[in-house]
Amino acid sequence: MMKRMIIRVAALGCILGLATSAYAQDAVTTTVKEQIQPRESAIEMVPDEEKEARTKRAIDNMRGALSKVLRYLEESRQQRDVLKLNCVNEKLTAIKGLLRVSEQASVTMMEALATKDVTVAQHEYEKIMIANSKTDELSAESEVCIGEL
């Protein structure tokens, strides 16, 4: 009798676990699709003539975010708050890397536009736009680190 009850409970647990897992996976897949589809269509619609100006604005935005996070780093140093310092420093390192990648991608994109290599130009442009978006996220996270939000 006890053995049957244990088996039933275990079976019910497995069924619920599988159902929950499948539901969560569907929700994640739907969310990812929703995020990717608008981004892809918006990036692809940009004409080659406009990519240079948008790239310049994106890189300027990333440099501004870098400056802001550097100020937060200095502020956390002055407060001698190690937790804030480590958190902001992590965001700063990531932003520096994204900016470096974006600057190189910008050069490659400009070369590709000059030689009319549309696929390479599009790829580099997408890298810059994604890095810009990620930089905005990291900048906001750095504000959370210092408690500004």
C-alpha positions in Angstrom: 0.0 0.0 0.0 2.7 2.4 1.0 4.8 1.4 -2.0 1.9 2.2 -4.4 1.4 5.7 -2.9 5.1 6.5 -3.2 5.1 5.4 -6.9 2.0 7.5 -7.5 3.5 10.6 -5.9 6.7 10.1 -7.8 4.8 9.7 -11.1 2.7 12.7 -10.4 5.9 14.7 -9.6 7.5 13.6 -12.9 4.4 14.6 -14.9 4.2 18.0 -13.3 7.9 18.6 -13.7 7.8 17.7 -17.4 4.7 19.9 -18.0 6.3 22.9 -16.1 9.6 22.4 -18.0 7.8 22.3 -21.4 5.7 25.4 -20.5 8.8 27.4 -19.4 10.7 26.4 -22.5 7.8 27.5 -24.7 7.7 30.8 -22.9 11.5 31.4 -23.3 11.3 30.4 -27.0 8.4 32.8 -27.6 10.2 35.6 -25.8 13.5 35.1 -27.7 11.6 35.0 -31.0 9.8 38.3 -30.1 13.1 39.9 -29.3 14.9 38.8 -32.4 12.3 39.4 -35.0 11.8 43.1 -34.5 15.5 43.7 -34.2 16.3 41.9 -37.4 13.7 43.7 -39.4 14.7 47.1 -38.0 18.4 46.5 -38.7 17.9 45.2 -42.2 15.8 48.2 -43.2 18.6 50.7 -42.8 20.0 51.8 -46.2 23.7 51.7 -46.7 23.9 55.5 -46.8 22.5 55.8 -43.3 24.6 53.1 -41.7 27.6 55.3 -41.3 25.7 58.0 -39.4 23.9 55.5 -37.2 27.2 53.8 -36.5 28.8 57.1 -35.5 25.9 57.9 -33.1 26.0 54.4 -31.6 29.8 54.6 -30.9 29.4 58.1 -29.5 26.6 56.7 -27.2 28.9 53.9 -26.1 31.7 56.4 -25.3 29.2 58.5 -23.3 28.2 55.4 -21.3 31.9 54.6 -20.7 32.5 58.1 -19.3 29.4 57.8 -17.1 30.5 54.4 -15.7 34.0 55.7 -15.1 32.5 58.5 -13.0 30.6 55.8 -11.0 33.8 53.9 -10.5 35.6 57.0 -9.2 32.6 57.7 -6.9 32.7 54.2 -5.5 36.5 54.5 -4.9 36.0 57.7 -3.0 33.3 56.0 -0.8 35.7 53.0 -0.3 32.8 50.6 -1.0 34.4 47.4 -2.3 31.1 45.9 -3.3 30.1 48.9 -5.4 33.6 49.1 -6.8 33.6 45.5 -8.0 30.2 45.7 -9.5 30.9 48.9 -11.4 34.3 47.6 -12.5 32.7 44.5 -14.0 30.3 46.6 -16.0 33.1 49.0 -17.0 35.3 46.1 -18.3 32.4 44.8 -20.4 31.6 48.2 -21.9 35.3 48.7 -22.8 35.3 45.4 -24.7 32.1 46.2 -26.5 33.4 49.6 -27.5 36.6 48.1 -28.8 34.7 45.5 -30.9 32.4 48.2 -32.2 35.2 50.5 -33.2 36.9 47.7 -35.2 33.6 46.7 -36.7 33.0 50.3 -37.8 36.3 50.3 -39.7 35.5 47.0 -41.3 32.0 48.2 -42.2 33.3 51.3 -43.8 35.8 49.3 -45.9 32.9 46.9 -46.9 30.7 49.8 -47.9 33.5 51.3 -50.0 34.0 48.0 -51.8 30.2 47.4 -52.1 30.4 44.2 -50.0 26.8 44.4 -48.7 26.9 41.2 -46.6 30.0 42.1 -44.6 28.8 45.7 -44.1 25.4 44.4 -42.8 27.1 42.0 -40.5 29.4 44.6 -39.0 26.5 47.0 -38.7 24.5 44.5 -36.7 27.5 43.8 -34.4 27.7 47.6 -33.6 23.9 47.9 -33.0 23.9 44.9 -30.7 26.9 46.1 -28.8 25.2 49.5 -28.4 22.1 47.9 -27.0 24.2 45.8 -24.6 26.2 48.9 -23.5 22.9 50.6 -22.6 22.0 47.6 -20.5 25.4 47.6 -18.8 25.2 51.3 -18.1 21.8 50.9 -16.4 23.1 48.0 -14.4 26.1 50.2 -13.2 23.5 52.7 -11.9 22.0 49.9 -9.9 25.4 49.0 -8.6 25.9 52.4 -7.0 22.3 52.6 -5.9 21.3 55.5 -8.1 18.0 53.9 -9.2 
